[in-house]
Amino acid sequence: MSTNHPADLRSRVLAFMNSYVYPNEELFYEQFRTYGSNAYLPILDELKSRAKAQGLWNFFLPGLSGDDPGTPLSNLEYAPISEELGKVAFAPEVFNCSAPDTGNMEILSRYAQDTIRLRWLLPLLEGEVRSAFSMTEPDAASSDATNIGLRIDRHGDTYVLNGRKWFTSNALYERCRVLIVMGKTDPLAPRHLQQSMIVVPKDTPGISFERDPKIFGYTERGGHPEIVYKDVEVPADHLLGDEGSGFAIAQARLGPGRIHHCMRTIGLAERALGLLIERALTRVTFGTSLAHKGLVQDWIAESRVEIDMARSYVLRAAQLMDTVGSQEAATEIAGIKVAVPRMALAVIDRAIQVHGAAGLTQYTPLAEMYAQTRTLRLADGPDEVHKMTIARREIRRHDSSFHITPPMQQIGTP
Ligand SMILES: Cc1cc2nc3c(=O)[nH]c(=O)nc-3n(C[C@H](O)[C@H](O)[C@H](O)COP(=O)(O)OP(=O)(O)OC[C@H]3O[C@@H](n4cnc5c(N)ncnc54)[C@H](O)[C@@H]3O)c2cc1C
């Protein structure tokens, strides 16, 4: 009998991946080419309905309430499941666990007023609509979020937005219906109290889309578009939390967003190692298979050690988040955000090398995996900013008077 015990759920997710996700990977990319990068694909609807019907849904939200669809898991419980989802680019969406919706649902559940929760959180939890997070600006060094310039001005019962964003991932998706936008409500307030976040329905007049940057030449699903907000007016109850709380909400959103990226990236590295080994077993040079070469064995061993070390680090961060909270686990969260993409890039790079020229093509998932993982050294804050966080906290352990400015991490795709 199947249960919602985390170990059982993982086996059920694994079985689902083997029965329905891996066998449909090719079809997914075929439909992607046929319908285009911003259309909803029939295979996704089919897989989502199937996963939801089996109760394999919304695992990512520890605070999920009893009436909501899905199974609330702690971060530690979710980690092995999320790792499986990370092995296929579209799998998180099948189980309604994909970025940036997860981070957005998290903050809507914690900071939105009841009317807004009803209007947007419920359809997101049901997987009926999708969302985007709009903070980075082309004209501001957005890794320091105090630099952002979009204005959110109060006019009577409404707020009016004016400014320009880009890298609002997912916003071009046909089913993306709502944006969470960060901007300044009071530029004269203390640095960390100037920003607020607000919920903006995507069809609000005044929103227009401009460039859609490609990533290493890839057109990503839903895009990362540049968006102009011109006199965009939304009711005042769309503000999340209080005026000036944008920075604090951003910090709350970042912990789970970052660790989910890392959990998935461990899975992606595992898949790359699997591909490396399969190829090494079948490719013969100078009389033996590549699997017999000491150099390739060294790569395999290094990869195994590095993946397992990174996984332990992620699990430790997850456990800390569950027990002492994201704030206390800030060093570990920043640490995994630096360590895991770096580790995965090394593993994927070895796998590409073992595949020879084929590794660079569209005929294996490796090239896309590399591009996808490289973005994580920037999205959700560049490595350097995370290292700044780690170093400052570390120094403080030696000198408690050392001043720690709250890190200005950017919020990217969570
Ligand atoms: C694929 C992808 C998806 C994204 N999705 C989203 C999204 O959905 N929503 C969103 O709002 N944003 C998103 N982003 C944007 C991302 O979060 C920002 O690009 C990132 O935070 C860096 O901001 P920036 O590009 O303005 O770089 P800048 O702030 O200009 O920084 C440039 C470089 O300066 C260096 N630097 C910065 N601070 C320090 C320091 N203290 N010490 C040393 N060096 C430093 C770093 O090397 C950094 O890369 C996404 C980005 C990518 C690549």
The ligand as an SDF file (V2000), in Angstrom:
LIG
                    3D

 53 58  0  0  0  0  0  0  0  0999 V2000
   19.1650   32.2300  -16.1280 C   0  0  0  0  0  0  0  0  0  0  0  0
   18.9010   33.3890  -15.2130 C   0  0  0  0  0  0  0  0  0  0  0  0
   17.6390   33.5140  -14.6510 C   0  0  0  0  0  0  0  0  0  0  0  0
   17.3570   34.6180  -13.8320 C   0  0  0  0  0  0  0  0  0  0  0  0
   16.0750   34.7640  -13.3500 N   0  0  0  0  0  0  0  0  0  0  0  0
   15.7610   35.8730  -12.6640 C   0  0  0  0  0  0  0  0  0  0  0  0
   14.3980   36.1050  -12.2500 C   0  0  0  0  0  0  0  0  0  0  0  0
   13.5140   35.2690  -12.4600 O   0  0  0  0  0  0  0  0  0  0  0  0
   14.0910   37.2640  -11.6400 N   0  0  0  0  0  0  0  0  0  0  0  0
   15.0410   38.2080  -11.3920 C   0  0  0  0  0  0  0  0  0  0  0  0
   14.6890   39.2490  -10.8240 O   0  0  0  0  0  0  0  0  0  0  0  0
   16.3440   38.0210  -11.7450 N   0  0  0  0  0  0  0  0  0  0  0  0
   16.7280   36.8920  -12.3900 C   0  0  0  0  0  0  0  0  0  0  0  0
   18.0320   36.6960  -12.8030 N   0  0  0  0  0  0  0  0  0  0  0  0
   19.0060   37.7360  -12.5830 C   0  0  0  0  0  0  0  0  0  0  0  0
   20.1110   37.4000  -11.6030 C   0  0  0  0  0  0  0  0  0  0  0  0
   19.6010   37.2100  -10.3180 O   0  0  0  0  0  0  0  0  0  0  0  0
   21.1690   38.5430  -11.6870 C   0  0  0  0  0  0  0  0  0  0  0  0
   21.7330   38.4870  -12.9720 O   0  0  0  0  0  0  0  0  0  0  0  0
   22.2590   38.4260  -10.6470 C   0  0  0  0  0  0  0  0  0  0  0  0
   21.7860   38.6160   -9.3650 O   0  0  0  0  0  0  0  0  0  0  0  0
   23.3800   39.4380  -10.8770 C   0  0  0  0  0  0  0  0  0  0  0  0
   22.8760   40.7270  -11.0800 O   0  0  0  0  0  0  0  0  0  0  0  0
   23.4230   41.5300  -12.3600 P   0  0  0  0  0  0  0  0  0  0  0  0
   23.2360   40.6780  -13.5460 O   0  0  0  0  0  0  0  0  0  0  0  0
   22.8020   42.8710  -12.3660 O   0  0  0  0  0  0  0  0  0  0  0  0
   24.9920   41.6260  -12.1040 O   0  0  0  0  0  0  0  0  0  0  0  0
   25.7690   42.8060  -11.3630 P   0  0  0  0  0  0  0  0  0  0  0  0
   25.0780   43.2040  -10.1120 O   0  0  0  0  0  0  0  0  0  0  0  0
   26.0690   43.8570  -12.3670 O   0  0  0  0  0  0  0  0  0  0  0  0
   27.1120   42.0600  -10.9250 O   0  0  0  0  0  0  0  0  0  0  0  0
   28.1210   41.7270  -11.8970 C   0  0  0  0  0  0  0  0  0  0  0  0
   29.2080   40.9450  -11.2080 C   0  0  0  0  0  0  0  0  0  0  0  0
   29.8030   41.7180  -10.1930 O   0  0  0  0  0  0  0  0  0  0  0  0
   30.4420   40.8530   -9.2960 C   0  0  0  0  0  0  0  0  0  0  0  0
   30.1470   41.2500   -7.9110 N   0  0  0  0  0  0  0  0  0  0  0  0
   28.9900   41.7030   -7.3980 C   0  0  0  0  0  0  0  0  0  0  0  0
   29.1120   41.9160   -6.0660 N   0  0  0  0  0  0  0  0  0  0  0  0
   30.3820   41.5910   -5.7360 C   0  0  0  0  0  0  0  0  0  0  0  0
   31.1340   41.5850   -4.5320 C   0  0  0  0  0  0  0  0  0  0  0  0
   30.5650   41.9580   -3.3760 N   0  0  0  0  0  0  0  0  0  0  0  0
   32.4250   41.1940   -4.5720 N   0  0  0  0  0  0  0  0  0  0  0  0
   32.9890   40.8160   -5.7500 C   0  0  0  0  0  0  0  0  0  0  0  0
   32.3370   40.7990   -6.9110 N   0  0  0  0  0  0  0  0  0  0  0  0
   31.0600   41.1790   -6.9180 C   0  0  0  0  0  0  0  0  0  0  0  0
   29.9370   39.4440   -9.5800 C   0  0  0  0  0  0  0  0  0  0  0  0
   30.9190   38.6940  -10.2530 O   0  0  0  0  0  0  0  0  0  0  0  0
   28.7570   39.6920  -10.4900 C   0  0  0  0  0  0  0  0  0  0  0  0
   28.5090   38.6080  -11.3580 O   0  0  0  0  0  0  0  0  0  0  0  0
   18.3630   35.5880  -13.5690 C   0  0  0  0  0  0  0  0  0  0  0  0
   19.6390   35.4170  -14.1070 C   0  0  0  0  0  0  0  0  0  0  0  0
   19.9110   34.3370  -14.9270 C   0  0  0  0  0  0  0  0  0  0  0  0
   21.2890   34.2200  -15.5120 C   0  0  0  0  0  0  0  0  0  0  0  0
  1  2  1  0
  2  3  1  0
  2 52  2  0
  3  4  2  0
  4  5  1  0
  4 50  1  0
  5  6  2  0
  6  7  1  0
  6 13  1  0
  7  8  2  0
  7  9  1  0
  9 10  1  0
 10 11  2  0
 10 12  1  0
 12 13  2  0
 13 14  1  0
 14 15  1  0
 14 50  1  0
 15 16  1  0
 16 17  1  0
 16 18  1  0
 18 19  1  0
 18 20  1  0
 20 21  1  0
 20 22  1  0
 22 23  1  0
 23 24  1  0
 24 25  2  0
 24 26  1  0
 24 27  1  0
 27 28  1  0
 28 29  2  0
 28 30  1  0
 28 31  1  0
 31 32  1  0
 32 33  1  0
 33 34  1  0
 33 48  1  0
 34 35  1  0
 35 36  1  0
 35 46  1  0
 36 37  1  0
 36 45  1  0
 37 38  2  0
 38 39  1  0
 39 40  1  0
 39 45  2  0
 40 41  1  0
 40 42  2  0
 42 43  1  0
 43 44  2  0
 44 45  1  0
 46 47  1  0
 46 48  1  0
 48 49  1  0
 50 51  2  0
 51 52  1  0
 52 53  1  0
M  END
$$$$
